[in-house]
Amino acid sequence: MGKRKSAQKAPAKKKLAKLETIFDCPFCSHPQTIEIKINREKMTGTVLCRVCDVRWMTDIHDLMVPIDVYTAFIDSCESANNSGSREPDRDRDLDSDDDK
C-alpha cells in the first residue's frame, strides 16, 4: 500500500514596499522635508516644504501617486532652471481665488 499524498502549502505572498510620501527638498537641501498631499476630490497634488515653505500644485489623474507628483515638481524645477527663471513653473497659483 502506498502513502497518501499531502496537500502542498501555498507559497507565502511577498509584501509590497510602501511608496514614500516625504522627500528631500531641492531648494533648502534638508532631508525628508517635502510633503506630498493628493486631493482626489479636486484632482490636485500639492508639494510643500516644511522648512523653506516652497509650495507647488499640479493637476493629477486617477493613477498618480505621491512619487509622480514629486517627479513632476522636480521636472518643473529643472525646466525653470534651464529657462533662467528662479521659481518653478506652477500649473496653478495657490493664492488665487478661482474657487470662489
GROMACS elastic network, one bead per residue, 0.5 to 0.9 nm:
[ bonds ]
;  ai    aj funct       b0    kb
    5     8     6  0.89436   500
    8    11     6  0.89350   500
    9    12     6  0.87073   500
   10    13     6  0.87665   500
   19    65     6  0.83347   500
   19    66     6  0.79006   500
   19    67     6  0.74765   500
   20    23     6  0.74595   500
   20    66     6  0.73156   500
   20    67     6  0.70679   500
   21    34     6  0.82714   500
   21    35     6  0.61971   500
   21    36     6  0.56525   500
   21    37     6  0.79219   500
   21    65     6  0.86425   500
   21    66     6  0.55802   500
   21    67     6  0.69318   500
   21    70     6  0.87978   500
   22    32     6  0.55490   500
   22    33     6  0.65308   500
   22    34     6  0.54302   500
   22    36     6  0.64857   500
   22    66     6  0.84959   500
   22    67     6  0.89720   500
   23    31     6  0.68560   500
   23    33     6  0.61100   500
   23    35     6  0.66360   500
   23    36     6  0.82799   500
   23    67     6  0.88069   500
   23    70     6  0.79639   500
   24    28     6  0.87881   500
   24    29     6  0.66109   500
   24    30     6  0.60379   500
   24    33     6  0.57394   500
   24    34     6  0.57898   500
   24    35     6  0.89962   500
   24    49     6  0.87805   500
   25    28     6  0.58205   500
   25    29     6  0.51462   500
   25    30     6  0.57419   500
   25    31     6  0.65435   500
   25    32     6  0.72852   500
   25    33     6  0.61050   500
   25    34     6  0.55665   500
   25    49     6  0.67012   500
   25    51     6  0.88134   500
   25    52     6  0.86325   500
   25    54     6  0.87807   500
   26    29     6  0.53416   500
   26    30     6  0.79887   500
   26    74     6  0.79440   500
   26    77     6  0.86280   500
   27    30     6  0.82904   500
   27    52     6  0.76746   500
   27    54     6  0.80856   500
   28    31     6  0.89217   500
   28    49     6  0.87967   500
   28    51     6  0.75088   500
   28    52     6  0.62721   500
   29    33     6  0.88599   500
   30    33     6  0.62227   500
   30    34     6  0.87292   500
   30    51     6  0.76780   500
   31    34     6  0.81516   500
   32    35     6  0.79616   500
   32    49     6  0.89879   500
   33    48     6  0.80776   500
   33    49     6  0.53770   500
   33    50     6  0.54568   500
   33    51     6  0.66469   500
   33    52     6  0.89430   500
   34    47     6  0.66021   500
   34    48     6  0.54943   500
   34    50     6  0.65541   500
   34    51     6  0.85425   500
   34    54     6  0.86025   500
   34    70     6  0.86708   500
   35    46     6  0.81373   500
   35    47     6  0.58961   500
   35    48     6  0.53259   500
   35    49     6  0.62773   500
   35    50     6  0.75877   500
   35    66     6  0.88252   500
   36    45     6  0.70190   500
   36    46     6  0.56892   500
   36    48     6  0.65768   500
   36    49     6  0.89653   500
   36    66     6  0.57731   500
   36    67     6  0.82667   500
   36    69     6  0.73506   500
   36    70     6  0.71972   500
   37    44     6  0.84403   500
   37    45     6  0.57880   500
   37    46     6  0.51845   500
   37    47     6  0.66954   500
   37    48     6  0.82737   500
   37    66     6  0.71713   500
   37    69     6  0.89472   500
   38    42     6  0.89099   500
   38    43     6  0.75058   500
   38    44     6  0.60299   500
   38    46     6  0.63657   500
   38    60     6  0.82672   500
   38    64     6  0.88071   500
   38    65     6  0.77781   500
   38    66     6  0.70629   500
   38    69     6  0.85359   500
   39    42     6  0.56588   500
   39    43     6  0.56323   500
   39    44     6  0.53348   500
   39    45     6  0.62311   500
   39    46     6  0.81613   500
   39    60     6  0.88348   500
   40    44     6  0.67274   500
   40    45     6  0.83849   500
   40    60     6  0.82304   500
   40    61     6  0.83477   500
   40    62     6  0.75757   500
   41    44     6  0.80564   500
   42    45     6  0.89472   500
   42    59     6  0.85930   500
   42    60     6  0.89839   500
   43    58     6  0.86681   500
   43    59     6  0.59353   500
   43    60     6  0.53010   500
   43    61     6  0.64319   500
   43    62     6  0.78589   500
   44    57     6  0.67849   500
   44    58     6  0.56543   500
   44    60     6  0.52768   500
   44    61     6  0.82256   500
   45    56     6  0.83669   500
   45    57     6  0.56453   500
   45    58     6  0.53589   500
   45    59     6  0.61975   500
   45    60     6  0.61310   500
   45    64     6  0.89173   500
   45    65     6  0.89591   500
   45    66     6  0.78008   500
   45    69     6  0.62439   500
   46    55     6  0.72068   500
   46    56     6  0.57739   500
   46    58     6  0.66293   500
   46    59     6  0.89534   500
   46    69     6  0.76803   500
   46    70     6  0.89848   500
   47    54     6  0.76474   500
   47    55     6  0.55344   500
   47    56     6  0.50384   500
   47    57     6  0.62330   500
   47    58     6  0.86793   500
   47    69     6  0.76105   500
   47    70     6  0.71389   500
   47    73     6  0.75908   500
   48    52     6  0.88677   500
   48    53     6  0.64054   500
   48    54     6  0.56401   500
   48    56     6  0.67470   500
   48    57     6  0.88767   500
   49    52     6  0.58522   500
   49    54     6  0.51809   500
   49    55     6  0.67613   500
   50    53     6  0.56607   500
   50    54     6  0.79537   500
   51    54     6  0.82008   500
   55    94     6  0.78688   500
   56    73     6  0.73107   500
   56    88     6  0.79949   500
   56    89     6  0.85618   500
   56    90     6  0.62810   500
   56    91     6  0.80886   500
   56    92     6  0.79410   500
   56    93     6  0.78887   500
   56    94     6  0.75829   500
   57    69     6  0.87508   500
   57    73     6  0.84901   500
   57    90     6  0.66133   500
   57    91     6  0.64288   500
   57    92     6  0.60118   500
   57    93     6  0.73155   500
   57    94     6  0.70363   500
   58    69     6  0.75900   500
   58    72     6  0.83264   500
   58    73     6  0.84381   500
   58    90     6  0.72061   500
   58    91     6  0.52799   500
   58    92     6  0.64463   500
   59    69     6  0.89769   500
   59    91     6  0.73406   500
   59    92     6  0.83123   500
   60    63     6  0.81717   500
   60    64     6  0.62692   500
   60    65     6  0.88870   500
   60    69     6  0.77848   500
   61    64     6  0.57617   500
   62    65     6  0.86376   500
   64    67     6  0.80582   500
   64    68     6  0.58590   500
   64    69     6  0.72438   500
   65    68     6  0.54603   500
   65    69     6  0.67974   500
   66    69     6  0.51568   500
   66    70     6  0.62464   500
   66    71     6  0.86070   500
   67    70     6  0.50180   500
   67    71     6  0.60555   500
   67    72     6  0.85909   500
   68    71     6  0.50641   500
   68    72     6  0.62194   500
   68    73     6  0.86100   500
   69    72     6  0.51021   500
   69    73     6  0.62161   500
   69    74     6  0.87429   500
   70    74     6  0.62184   500
   70    75     6  0.85906   500
   71    74     6  0.50815   500
   71    75     6  0.61087   500
   71    76     6  0.84995   500
   72    75     6  0.50417   500
   72    76     6  0.60846   500
   72    77     6  0.86152   500
   73    76     6  0.50571   500
   73    77     6  0.62208   500
   73    78     6  0.86915   500
   73    88     6  0.77849   500
   73    89     6  0.88194   500
   73    90     6  0.89713   500
   74    77     6  0.50086   500
   74    78     6  0.62064   500
   74    79     6  0.86433   500
   74    88     6  0.86591   500
   75    78     6  0.51096   500
   75    79     6  0.61727   500
   75    80     6  0.85578   500
   75    88     6  0.89135   500
   76    79     6  0.51493   500
   76    80     6  0.61180   500
   76    81     6  0.86012   500
   76    88     6  0.55038   500
   76    89     6  0.58166   500
   76    90     6  0.79194   500
   77    80     6  0.50680   500
   77    81     6  0.61722   500
   77    82     6  0.86427   500
   77    86     6  0.87534   500
   77    87     6  0.71986   500
   77    89     6  0.71659   500
   78    81     6  0.50183   500
   78    82     6  0.61655   500
   78    83     6  0.86487   500
   78    88     6  0.78749   500
   79    82     6  0.50390   500
   79    83     6  0.62042   500
   79    84     6  0.86660   500
   79    85     6  0.87312   500
   79    88     6  0.76466   500
   79    89     6  0.79742   500
   80    83     6  0.51696   500
   80    84     6  0.62185   500
   80    85     6  0.51429   500
   80    86     6  0.67334   500
   80    87     6  0.65002   500
   80    88     6  0.52261   500
   80    89     6  0.63103   500
   81    84     6  0.51828   500
   81    85     6  0.58821   500
   81    86     6  0.67372   500
   81    87     6  0.80883   500
   81    88     6  0.78912   500
   82    85     6  0.77157   500
   85    88     6  0.74624   500
   85    89     6  0.86204   500
   87    90     6  0.85266   500
   89    92     6  0.88724   500
   90    93     6  0.64057   500
   92    95     6  0.88574   500
   92    96     6  0.80840   500
   93    96     6  0.55900   500
   94    97     6  0.84959   500
   96    99     6  0.79922   500
   97   100     6  0.58888   500
